[in-house]
Amino acid sequence: MNSDANWAQLAQQFQDSLSQGMQKAMDSVPSVLMQGVPAVKDPFAGLQLDPAKLLEIQQSYLQQAGDLWNSGISAEAAQLKPVADRRFAGEAWNSNPVAHFCAASYMINAQALMGLAEAVEGDEKTRARVRFAVEQWLAASAPSNFLALNAEAQKKALDTQGQSIAQGLQNLMHDMRQGHVSMTDESVFEVGKNVATTEGAVVFENEFFQLLEYKPLTAKVHAKPFLLVPPCINKFYILDLQPENSLIRYAVAQGHRTFVVSWRNPDESMQDKTWDDYIEHAAIQAIAVTQEITGAKDINALGFCVGGTILSTALAVLAARGEKPVASLTLLTSLLDFSDTGILDIFIDETAVKFREMQMGSGGLLKGQDLASTFSFLRPNDLVWNYVVGNYLKGETPPPFDLLYWNSDSTNLPGPFYAWYLRNTYFENSLVKRGKLTVCGEKIDLSKLDMPVYIYGSREDHIVPIGGAYASTQVLKGPRRFVMGASGHIAGVINPPAKKKRSHWIGDKLPVSHQAWLADATEHAGSWWPDWAAWLKRHAGPQIAAPKSYGSRKYKALEPAPGRYVKAKA
């Protein structure tokens, strides 16, 4: 196996297999993920493999396959070693030698294929795309996804005399009608009834958003009101799921007069709206209305995910106009510097961006389900195939879970807004280039934002990588505090103190890299919310009597929170 001819032959065989696998993988991935990627006959033409890694993978594969063949298929059920993967953790997989052999074979092949993907030589983006394609292929081809191979589903079909199969077909028809795979029992939840229940009222609305004001829970409130700007790519009530895990209710209970932007779910009437429209007529408007209602000269503001990008851009526009209405800024898992966008980078190149600009840059809608599918397939085993197996092969109804209900409640985006965002942030990273972008007629310079800022990032975030969240510390120039929480994009943020779960890290020094920051940071048990609350309190001003009614003479209560905008379906 050491001759050049043998290496070339083996490399070519892998390339041929990988090309075929890539085509199968792409067939299993929603078309939205691949729109704009040019169709080519051989997507991996010219790939080279590291010969040393290839030999190591081959030797390991032959050893594992030989061991399995010699011991697996003939072993007694009691002697079978459980397959180390939760997809095959059920008793049926490990009590049936044939099913066990099938699962174990799959795992050996998967390990070898991922090793080969890692052995590809090339730039990091190419290698990331190969890894993603192989991961999608492996996730889709797991034996657990097929009734003919899934020992647990077969056992359940026998135990229920076929009722599980009949129910699975009903579940499949239901999901086809609703347009997405059910991750939870959606019939249990109703927005405003058992999610998004913090008491408040809509005090302003335009075609972009409703502004919600929440009823004080304290006799006195801080003089500076508090405005939250959530992401417009999903709905605000992730911040208000249940009373016990509601960040909104927590802020109100801390004595802040709290306002929240509830974005409208765009329809065809908004298909020509731009990034400038969202900055001028939403973020800036929300700040102004909050000031007018409360009579406050300046306010405190929080932006979550894309809401943080929108809010920071709006503040840069206002700074260029000589206005500084925000006394302190909180950014939760937000990107300003898009140098590190993690796995999402594999979808972004000139071809993909131009395609979106051609498709919807002048008008149109990016459908909410397309966005939801994209994010789900970033974690295919957890957020796609797990539910395919449970819902359809086993005929199960997923249990009620408020977070997954919210995750399925998708929102559309106006095409011009999305196309601008895609090119100027994810692709060209122009937001951090002083004076490069003009928004609402003003040159953008984020370094002019000199207010105190609290920046939070989640350690295992696959949407806003921790390095990308930390990068904001190098962009903004005011007093900065960076805190890292455990877990991911949502679970890291929604971590109320009463649960006493996870931990967070705090470091006073702000070196260039997140790795250097972490080396000096200190871990603390539990939620980061109390640290943030103490920080925000220092910037919230003296306490005054809480208002006895919503809004003001000019801005009267229009309807109870959470309002009708959040209830509109994509």
C-alpha positions as CSV (number, residue, x, y, z in Angstrom):
1,M,0.0,0.0,0.0
2,N,3.0,2.3,-0.1
3,S,3.4,2.7,-3.8
4,D,2.3,5.9,-5.5
5,A,0.0,3.9,-7.8
6,N,-1.8,2.4,-4.9
7,W,-2.1,5.7,-3.1
8,A,-3.5,7.4,-6.3
9,Q,-6.0,4.5,-6.8
10,L,-7.2,4.7,-3.2
11,A,-7.5,8.5,-3.3
12,Q,-9.4,8.3,-6.5
13,Q,-11.8,5.7,-5.1
14,F,-12.5,7.9,-2.1
15,Q,-13.0,10.9,-4.3
16,D,-15.5,9.0,-6.5
17,S,-17.4,7.7,-3.4
18,L,-17.4,11.1,-1.8
19,S,-18.7,12.8,-4.9
20,Q,-21.5,10.3,-5.1
21,G,-22.2,10.7,-1.4
22,M,-22.3,14.5,-1.7
23,Q,-25.0,14.3,-4.4
24,K,-27.0,12.0,-2.1
25,A,-26.4,14.3,0.9
26,M,-27.5,17.3,-1.0
27,D,-30.7,15.5,-2.0
28,S,-31.5,15.1,1.7
29,V,-30.8,18.7,2.5
30,P,-33.5,21.4,2.0
31,S,-33.0,23.3,-1.2
32,V,-32.7,26.6,0.6
33,L,-29.3,25.5,2.0
34,M,-27.9,25.0,-1.5
35,Q,-29.6,27.8,-3.5
36,G,-27.0,29.8,-5.3
37,V,-24.4,27.0,-5.2
38,P,-23.5,26.2,-8.8
39,A,-24.4,22.8,-10.1
40,V,-21.3,20.9,-11.1
41,K,-20.9,17.4,-12.4
42,D,-18.2,16.6,-9.8
43,P,-18.3,18.8,-6.8
44,F,-15.0,17.4,-5.4
45,A,-12.9,17.4,-8.6
46,G,-9.3,18.1,-7.7
47,L,-9.5,17.2,-4.0
48,Q,-6.3,15.8,-2.5
49,L,-6.0,13.6,0.5
50,D,-3.2,13.5,3.1
51,P,-1.5,10.1,2.4
52,A,-0.4,9.5,6.0
53,K,-3.9,10.2,7.3
54,L,-5.4,8.0,4.6
55,L,-3.1,5.0,5.6
56,E,-4.0,5.5,9.3
57,I,-7.7,5.6,8.5
58,Q,-7.5,2.5,6.3
59,Q,-5.6,0.5,8.9
60,S,-8.0,1.5,11.7
61,Y,-11.0,0.7,9.5
62,L,-9.7,-2.8,8.5
63,Q,-9.0,-3.6,12.2
64,Q,-12.4,-2.5,13.5
65,A,-14.3,-4.1,10.6
66,G,-12.4,-7.4,11.1
67,D,-13.0,-7.4,14.9
68,L,-16.7,-6.8,14.3
69,W,-17.1,-9.4,11.7
70,N,-15.3,-12.0,13.8
71,S,-17.2,-11.4,17.0
72,G,-20.3,-9.4,16.3
73,I,-22.6,-11.4,14.1
74,S,-22.0,-14.7,16.0
75,A,-22.1,-13.3,19.5
76,E,-24.8,-14.2,22.0
77,A,-27.1,-11.3,22.8
78,A,-25.9,-11.0,26.3
79,Q,-22.3,-10.6,25.2
80,L,-23.0,-7.8,22.7
81,K,-21.2,-4.6,23.5
82,P,-23.6,-1.6,23.3
83,V,-23.1,0.8,20.4
84,A,-21.9,4.1,21.7
85,D,-24.5,6.3,20.1
86,R,-27.9,7.3,21.5
87,R,-29.6,6.5,18.3
88,F,-28.8,2.8,19.0
89,A,-29.1,2.9,22.8
90,G,-32.4,1.1,23.0
91,E,-32.6,-2.5,24.2
92,A,-33.9,-3.8,20.9
93,W,-30.7,-2.7,19.1
94,N,-28.5,-4.6,21.6
95,S,-30.6,-7.7,22.1
96,N,-30.8,-8.5,18.4
97,P,-27.4,-9.6,16.9
98,V,-28.3,-8.6,13.4
99,A,-29.6,-5.1,14.4
100,H,-26.5,-4.7,16.6
101,F,-24.2,-5.6,13.7
102,C,-26.0,-3.2,11.4
103,A,-25.6,-0.3,13.9
104,A,-22.0,-1.1,14.7
105,S,-21.1,-1.4,11.0
106,Y,-22.7,2.0,10.4
107,M,-20.6,3.5,13.2
108,I,-17.4,2.1,11.8
109,N,-18.2,3.4,8.3
110,A,-19.2,6.8,9.7
111,Q,-16.0,7.1,11.7
112,A,-13.9,6.2,8.6
113,L,-15.8,8.7,6.3
114,M,-15.4,11.5,8.8
115,G,-11.8,10.7,9.1
116,L,-11.4,10.8,5.3
117,A,-13.2,14.2,5.3
118,E,-10.7,15.5,7.8
119,A,-7.9,14.2,5.6
120,V,-8.9,16.4,2.7
121,E,-6.2,18.9,1.9
122,G,-7.3,22.4,1.0
123,D,-8.4,25.7,2.5
124,E,-10.5,25.7,5.6
125,K,-13.7,26.6,3.9
126,T,-13.4,23.7,1.4
127,R,-12.7,21.3,4.2
128,A,-15.6,22.7,6.2
129,R,-17.9,22.1,3.2
130,V,-16.7,18.6,2.8
131,R,-17.2,17.9,6.5
132,F,-20.8,19.3,6.4
133,A,-21.7,17.3,3.3
134,V,-20.4,14.1,4.8
135,E,-22.2,14.8,8.1
136,Q,-25.5,15.4,6.3
137,W,-25.0,12.2,4.3
138,L,-24.2,10.1,7.4
139,A,-27.1,11.6,9.4
140,A,-29.6,10.8,6.6
141,S,-28.3,7.3,5.9
142,A,-28.3,6.0,9.5
143,P,-30.1,2.6,9.8
144,S,-32.3,4.1,12.6
145,N,-34.0,6.3,9.9
146,F,-35.5,3.3,8.1
147,L,-38.3,1.0,9.3
148,A,-36.6,-2.0,7.6
149,L,-33.5,-1.5,9.7
150,N,-34.8,0.1,12.9
151,A,-35.1,-2.7,15.5
152,E,-36.9,-0.4,18.0
153,A,-39.5,0.7,15.5
154,Q,-40.1,-2.9,14.4
155,K,-40.5,-4.1,18.0
156,K,-43.0,-1.4,18.7
157,A,-44.9,-2.2,15.6
158,L,-45.2,-5.8,16.8
159,D,-46.1,-4.8,20.3
160,T,-48.8,-2.5,19.2
161,Q,-50.1,-4.8,16.4
162,G,-49.3,-2.3,13.8
163,Q,-50.9,0.7,15.5
164,S,-47.6,2.6,15.7
165,I,-47.2,2.4,12.0
166,A,-50.8,3.6,11.4
167,Q,-50.2,6.5,13.9
168,G,-46.9,7.3,12.2
169,L,-48.6,7.7,8.8
170,Q,-51.2,10.0,10.4
171,N,-48.3,12.0,11.9
172,L,-46.6,12.2,8.5
173,M,-49.8,13.5,6.9
174,H,-50.3,16.0,9.6
175,D,-46.7,17.4,9.2
176,M,-47.1,17.5,5.5
177,R,-50.1,19.7,5.9
178,Q,-48.5,22.0,8.3
179,G,-45.3,22.2,6.3
180,H,-42.7,21.2,8.9
181,V,-41.7,18.3,11.1
182,S,-43.4,18.5,14.5
183,M,-40.8,18.9,17.3
184,T,-43.4,19.2,20.0
185,D,-47.1,18.9,20.6
186,E,-48.0,22.3,19.2
187,S,-51.7,21.9,20.1
188,V,-50.8,22.4,23.8
189,F,-49.5,26.0,23.4
190,E,-51.1,29.3,22.6
191,V,-49.3,32.6,22.5
192,G,-50.7,34.9,25.1
193,K,-52.4,32.0,27.0
194,N,-49.5,29.8,28.2
195,V,-46.5,31.3,26.6
196,A,-45.7,35.1,26.4
197,T,-47.9,35.7,29.4
198,T,-46.1,38.6,31.2
199,E,-48.8,41.3,31.7
200,G,-48.5,44.4,29.5
201,A,-49.9,46.3,26.6
202,V,-49.2,47.4,23.1
203,V,-48.5,51.2,23.3
204,F,-47.3,51.8,19.7
205,E,-47.4,50.1,16.3
206,N,-46.4,50.7,12.7
207,E,-46.0,48.4,9.8
208,F,-42.7,47.0,11.2
209,F,-43.3,46.4,14.9
210,Q,-45.5,46.8,17.9
211,L,-44.0,48.3,21.1
212,L,-45.0,46.4,24.2
213,E,-44.8,48.0,27.7
214,Y,-45.0,45.7,30.7
215,K,-46.8,46.3,34.0
216,P,-44.4,47.1,36.8
217,L,-43.9,44.4,39.5
218,T,-42.4,46.9,42.0
219,A,-43.7,50.0,43.7
220,K,-40.7,52.0,42.3
221,V,-38.9,51.7,39.0
222,H,-35.6,53.0,37.8
223,A,-35.7,56.4,36.1
224,K,-34.1,55.1,32.9
225,P,-36.5,52.8,31.0
226,F,-35.3,49.5,29.5
227,L,-35.9,48.6,25.8
228,L,-35.3,45.1,24.4
229,V,-34.8,44.5,20.7
230,P,-35.1,40.8,19.9
231,P,-34.1,39.2,16.6
232,C,-36.5,39.7,13.7
233,I,-35.8,36.2,12.3
234,N,-37.9,34.7,15.1
235,K,-40.4,35.8,17.6
236,F,-39.7,37.9,20.8
237,Y,-41.4,35.4,23.2
238,I,-38.2,33.3,23.5
239,L,-37.6,36.0,26.1
240,D,-41.0,35.3,27.8
241,L,-41.7,31.6,27.5
242,Q,-42.9,30.9,31.0
243,P,-42.9,33.1,34.2
244,E,-40.1,31.1,35.7
245,N,-37.7,31.5,32.7
246,S,-38.8,34.8,31.3
247,L,-35.9,37.3,30.9
248,I,-38.6,40.0,30.3
249,R,-40.3,39.3,33.6
250,Y,-36.9,39.1,35.4
251,A,-36.1,42.6,34.1
252,V,-39.5,43.9,35.3
253,A,-39.0,42.3,38.7
254,Q,-35.6,44.1,39.0
255,G,-37.5,47.4,38.9
256,H,-37.0,48.4,35.2
257,R,-39.8,50.0,33.2
258,T,-39.6,47.5,30.4
259,F,-40.4,47.9,26.7
260,V,-40.0,45.2,24.0
261,V,-40.1,45.3,20.2
262,S,-42.5,42.7,18.8
263,W,-41.6,42.4,15.1
264,R,-44.3,42.1,12.5
265,N,-44.2,38.8,10.6
266,P,-43.7,40.1,7.0
267,D,-46.2,39.3,4.2
268,E,-46.2,40.4,0.6
269,S,-47.0,44.0,1.5
270,M,-43.5,44.2,3.1
271,Q,-41.6,42.4,0.4
272,D,-39.7,45.6,-0.7
273,K,-38.6,46.6,2.8
274,T,-34.9,47.2,3.3
275,W,-32.3,47.2,6.0
276,D,-32.5,51.0,6.2
277,D,-36.3,50.7,6.8
278,Y,-35.8,48.4,9.7
279,I,-33.2,50.7,11.2
280,E,-35.1,54.0,10.7
281,H,-38.7,52.9,11.2
282,A,-38.2,50.2,13.8
283,A,-35.1,50.4,16.0
284,I,-34.7,54.2,15.9
285,Q,-38.5,54.6,16.2
286,A,-38.7,52.3,19.2
287,I,-36.0,54.2,21.0
288,A,-37.8,57.5,20.3
289,V,-41.2,56.3,21.4
290,T,-39.8,54.8,24.6
291,Q,-38.2,58.2,25.4
292,E,-41.4,60.1,24.6
293,I,-43.6,57.8,26.7
294,T,-41.3,57.9,29.7
295,G,-40.0,61.4,29.4
296,A,-36.5,60.0,29.8
297,K,-33.5,61.8,28.2
298,D,-31.8,58.5,27.7
299,I,-32.6,54.8,28.1
300,N,-30.9,51.4,28.5
301,A,-31.2,49.0,25.6
302,L,-30.6,45.3,24.9
303,G,-30.2,43.6,21.6
304,F,-30.4,39.8,21.2
305,C,-28.8,38.0,18.2
306,V,-29.7,39.9,15.0
307,G,-31.5,42.3,17.2
308,G,-28.1,43.3,18.6
309,T,-26.8,43.9,15.1
310,I,-29.9,46.0,14.2
311,L,-29.7,48.0,17.5
312,S,-26.0,48.7,17.2
313,T,-26.4,49.9,13.6
314,A,-29.3,52.2,14.7
315,L,-27.1,53.6,17.5
316,A,-24.3,54.2,15.0
317,V,-26.7,56.1,12.7
318,L,-27.9,58.2,15.7
319,A,-24.3,58.9,16.7
320,A,-23.5,60.1,13.2
321,R,-26.5,62.5,13.7
322,G,-25.0,63.7,17.0
323,E,-27.5,61.8,19.2
324,K,-26.7,59.5,22.0
325,P,-30.1,58.3,23.5
326,V,-28.8,55.1,25.0
327,A,-27.0,55.2,28.4
328,S,-26.0,51.5,28.4
329,L,-26.1,48.7,25.8
330,T,-26.4,44.9,26.3
331,L,-25.6,42.6,23.5
332,L,-26.7,38.9,23.8
333,T,-25.1,36.4,21.4
334,S,-24.8,39.1,18.8
335,L,-22.4,39.6,15.9
336,L,-20.9,43.0,14.9
337,D,-17.6,41.7,13.5
338,F,-18.5,38.8,11.2
339,S,-15.0,37.4,10.9
340,D,-16.1,34.2,12.8
341,T,-19.5,33.0,11.8
342,G,-18.9,29.3,12.4
343,I,-20.7,26.7,10.3
344,L,-22.9,29.2,8.6
345,D,-19.8,30.4,6.7
346,I,-20.0,27.4,4.4
347,F,-23.1,28.7,2.7
348,I,-21.7,32.2,2.0
349,D,-19.7,33.0,-1.1
350,E,-20.0,35.4,-4.0
351,T,-22.2,33.0,-6.0
352,A,-24.6,32.4,-3.2
353,V,-24.9,36.1,-2.3
354,K,-25.4,37.2,-6.0
355,F,-28.1,34.5,-6.3
356,R,-30.0,35.9,-3.4
357,E,-29.6,39.5,-4.7
358,M,-30.9,38.4,-8.1
359,Q,-33.7,36.4,-6.6
360,M,-35.0,38.9,-4.0
361,G,-32.8,41.9,-3.8
362,S,-35.4,44.1,-5.4
363,G,-38.4,42.5,-3.8
364,G,-39.7,39.2,-2.4
365,L,-39.8,37.2,0.8
366,L,-37.5,34.8,2.4
367,K,-39.9,32.2,3.8
368,G,-39.7,31.5,7.5
369,Q,-39.7,27.7,6.9
370,D,-36.6,28.1,4.8
371,L,-34.7,29.7,7.6
372,A,-36.0,27.2,10.1
373,S,-34.9,24.3,7.9
374,T,-31.4,25.8,7.6
375,F,-30.9,26.1,11.3
376,S,-32.4,22.6,12.0
377,F,-30.0,21.0,9.5
378,L,-27.0,22.5,11.3
379,R,-27.8,19.8,13.9
380,P,-29.5,17.2,11.8
381,N,-29.5,14.3,14.3
382,D,-31.0,16.4,17.1
383,L,-33.4,18.6,15.2
384,V,-34.4,16.5,12.1
385,W,-33.9,12.8,12.1
386,N,-34.7,12.3,15.8
387,Y,-38.2,13.5,15.1
388,V,-38.5,11.6,11.8
389,V,-37.9,8.4,13.7
390,G,-40.1,9.2,16.7
391,N,-43.0,10.8,14.8
392,Y,-43.2,8.5,11.7
393,L,-41.4,5.2,12.4
394,K,-42.6,4.8,16.0
395,G,-45.8,6.7,15.8
396,E,-45.0,8.9,18.8
397,T,-46.3,12.4,19.6
398,P,-43.4,14.5,20.8
399,P,-43.9,15.8,24.4
400,P,-44.9,19.5,25.0
401,F,-41.9,21.7,25.1
402,D,-42.3,25.5,25.0
403,L,-38.9,26.1,23.5
404,L,-39.5,23.8,20.6
405,Y,-42.9,25.3,20.1
406,W,-41.2,28.7,19.7
407,N,-38.6,27.2,17.4
408,S,-41.3,26.0,15.1
409,D,-43.1,29.4,15.0
410,S,-41.1,30.8,12.1
411,T,-41.1,34.3,10.6
412,N,-40.5,35.6,7.1
413,L,-38.0,38.2,6.1
414,P,-38.2,40.9,3.3
415,G,-36.0,40.0,0.5
416,P,-34.1,43.3,0.1
417,F,-33.5,43.4,3.9
418,Y,-32.1,39.8,3.8
419,A,-29.9,40.3,0.6
420,W,-28.3,43.5,2.1
421,Y,-27.7,41.8,5.4
422,L,-26.1,38.7,3.7
423,R,-23.7,40.7,1.6
424,N,-22.7,43.5,4.0
425,T,-22.3,41.5,7.2
426,Y,-21.8,37.8,6.6
427,F,-19.9,38.1,3.3
428,E,-18.0,41.4,3.3
429,N,-18.0,42.1,7.0
430,S,-18.4,45.8,6.3
431,L,-20.2,46.8,9.5
432,V,-16.9,47.0,11.3
433,K,-15.1,48.9,8.5
434,R,-15.3,52.6,9.5
435,G,-17.2,54.6,6.9
436,K,-17.6,51.7,4.5
437,L,-21.4,51.5,4.9
438,T,-24.0,54.2,4.5
439,V,-27.2,53.4,6.4
440,C,-30.2,55.8,6.5
441,G,-27.9,58.4,4.9
442,E,-25.2,58.2,7.5
443,K,-21.7,56.7,7.4
444,I,-21.5,53.9,10.0
445,D,-18.7,54.0,12.6
446,L,-19.3,51.6,15.5
447,S,-16.3,53.0,17.3
448,K,-18.4,56.0,18.1
449,L,-20.5,53.9,20.4
450,D,-18.8,54.8,23.7
451,M,-21.6,53.9,26.2
452,P,-21.0,51.1,28.7
453,V,-21.7,47.8,27.1
454,Y,-22.4,44.3,28.6
455,I,-21.5,41.6,26.0
456,Y,-22.7,38.0,26.5
457,G,-21.7,34.9,24.5
458,S,-22.6,31.2,24.8
459,R,-19.7,28.7,24.9
460,E,-21.4,26.1,22.6
461,D,-23.3,28.5,20.3
462,H,-23.4,27.2,16.7
463,I,-25.2,30.3,15.4
464,V,-23.0,33.0,17.0
465,P,-19.7,31.3,17.8
466,I,-18.2,32.5,21.1
467,G,-15.3,34.0,19.2
468,G,-17.6,36.1,17.1
469,A,-19.5,37.3,20.2
470,Y,-16.3,38.2,21.9
471,A,-15.1,40.1,18.9
472,S,-17.5,42.9,19.8
473,T,-15.2,43.8,22.7
474,Q,-12.6,44.9,20.1
475,V,-15.1,47.0,18.1
476,L,-16.8,49.1,20.7
477,K,-14.8,51.6,22.7
478,G,-16.7,52.4,25.8
479,P,-16.4,50.5,29.2
480,R,-17.0,46.9,28.3
481,R,-17.8,43.7,30.3
482,F,-17.7,40.3,28.6
483,V,-19.4,37.3,30.2
484,M,-19.5,33.7,28.7
485,G,-22.2,31.3,29.6
486,A,-22.3,27.5,29.3
487,S,-24.5,25.8,26.6
488,G,-25.8,27.2,23.3
489,H,-27.5,30.0,21.5
490,I,-30.8,29.8,23.3
491,A,-30.2,27.6,26.4
492,G,-27.2,29.7,27.4
493,V,-29.3,32.9,27.3
494,I,-32.5,31.6,28.9
495,N,-30.9,30.4,32.1
496,P,-32.9,31.8,35.1
497,P,-31.1,31.9,38.5
498,A,-33.7,29.8,40.3
499,K,-32.8,26.8,38.2
500,K,-29.2,26.9,39.5
501,K,-28.0,25.3,36.3
502,R,-24.9,25.6,34.2
503,S,-22.1,28.2,34.9
504,H,-20.6,31.4,33.5
505,W,-17.2,32.9,33.2
506,I,-16.1,36.5,34.0
507,G,-12.8,38.2,33.1
508,D,-11.9,41.8,33.6
509,K,-9.1,42.0,31.0
510,L,-10.1,42.2,27.3
511,P,-7.3,40.9,25.1
512,V,-7.6,40.5,21.4
513,S,-8.7,36.9,21.3
514,H,-11.3,35.0,23.2
515,Q,-8.8,32.2,24.0
516,A,-6.6,34.7,25.8
517,W,-9.6,36.1,27.7
518,L,-10.7,32.7,28.8
519,A,-7.2,31.9,30.1
520,D,-7.7,34.6,32.8
521,A,-11.4,34.3,33.3
522,T,-13.0,32.8,36.4
523,E,-15.8,30.3,36.4
524,H,-18.9,31.0,38.5
525,A,-21.7,28.5,39.3
526,G,-25.2,29.2,38.0
527,S,-26.8,31.8,35.9
528,W,-25.2,35.0,34.5
529,W,-28.4,36.9,35.0
530,P,-27.6,38.3,38.5
531,D,-24.3,39.6,37.3
532,W,-26.0,41.4,34.4
533,A,-28.8,42.7,36.7
534,A,-26.2,44.2,39.1
535,W,-24.4,45.8,36.1
536,L,-27.6,47.2,34.6
537,K,-28.7,48.6,38.0
538,R,-25.6,50.8,38.1
539,H,-26.7,52.5,34.8
540,A,-30.4,52.7,35.4
541,G,-30.6,55.9,37.5
542,P,-32.5,56.6,40.7
543,Q,-35.8,55.0,41.5
544,I,-39.1,56.8,41.0
545,A,-42.7,55.9,41.5
546,A,-43.9,53.2,39.1
547,P,-46.4,54.4,36.5
548,K,-50.0,53.5,37.2
549,S,-51.0,53.1,33.5
550,Y,-49.5,52.1,30.2
551,G,-48.1,54.5,27.7
552,S,-48.8,58.3,27.8
553,R,-51.4,60.8,26.6
554,K,-49.9,60.6,23.1
555,Y,-49.3,56.9,23.1
556,K,-52.3,55.0,24.7
557,A,-52.6,51.3,25.2
558,L,-53.9,49.7,22.0
559,E,-54.4,46.1,23.0
560,P,-53.1,43.7,25.7
561,A,-49.6,42.1,25.4
562,P,-48.4,40.1,23.6
563,G,-50.3,41.8,20.8
564,R,-51.5,40.5,17.5
565,Y,-48.2,40.8,15.5
566,V,-46.6,38.0,17.3
567,K,-49.6,35.7,16.6
568,A,-49.3,36.0,12.8
569,K,-48.0,32.8,11.2
570,A,-45.4,32.7,8.4
